[in-house]
């Protein structure tokens, strides 16, 4: 699966750890914490799911099996909210 954050959204860094994503089309605002911010920021350029997991494992010094389920679930939420596009 190839992923990329939605270029039509506005991405606002609140601080070093948090991100706000504004959807100008719907008016929805999404608040994203540090880990979610790392996921979204790593999708500024098109990436595969495997590459994203690899980057997150490096950032958090963990193994794929420890984070894969949570990342999959979070990505599905982002796709449902149109913050991230599945290509």
N, C-alpha and C positions, 0 to 999 in steps of 0.2 A: 504494500500500500504506500502510495506517495502522498505526502502531506505538505501543506503550506498555510501560513496564517492568511486570513482574508485581507487583501489589500484595501478593501473598501471600509474597513474599520479604522478607528483612531486608537492608537496605542500610547498611553500616557504613563510614564514612569512616575509613580508617587514618591518613591524613595528607592534605596538600594535593593529592597526586598519585594516590593509590591507594585502591581501594575493594574491600571484601569483600562478597560477596553470599551469604547463607546461605538455603538452602531448608529450612524446618522440616519439610516433608512427607517429603523424602527423606533429609535430614541432609547433603546435599551442600553444600560450600563452594566458591565460585568467587572467585579472586583476579584483579582487573582493574586493569590499569595506567592511566597517566594518560590516554592517548587513549581507551581503552575506558571509563574513568570519565566522560569528557566525553560520550561517546555515551549511556551509560546515564543520566546525570544529565539530559541533554536530552530523555529520554523519560519523565521523571517525570510529564509531562502528555502526553496523546495528541498525536502528531505524524505528519505524512506523511514518507515517505522523502525526498522532495524538500526539504521544510522542514528536516529534519535535516541533509542535505548542505549546504544553504545556510548553516546555523549553523556547521557544522564548517569550511566554507570561510572564513567570517569569522574564526573562532577561530585557524585555522592559516594564514591569508593564502595560500590556495592555490586552485587551480581544480578544479572538479567532476571533470573527467576524470582528474585526478591521484590522487583518493582514492576514487572511486566503487566500483571493483572491491574494494578492501580493506575498505571499509565494508560492502559487500554481503556479503562473505565472513564478516566478524566478526559482523554481525547474524544471519546464518544460524546461526552457532555459538550465539549467545545465545538464539535461538528454540529450537534443539534442546535446550538446557539449561533451557528454560522461564524464563529470566531476563527475556526480552522476549516479549511477545505480539504476534502479527500479527493485526490486527482486520479 
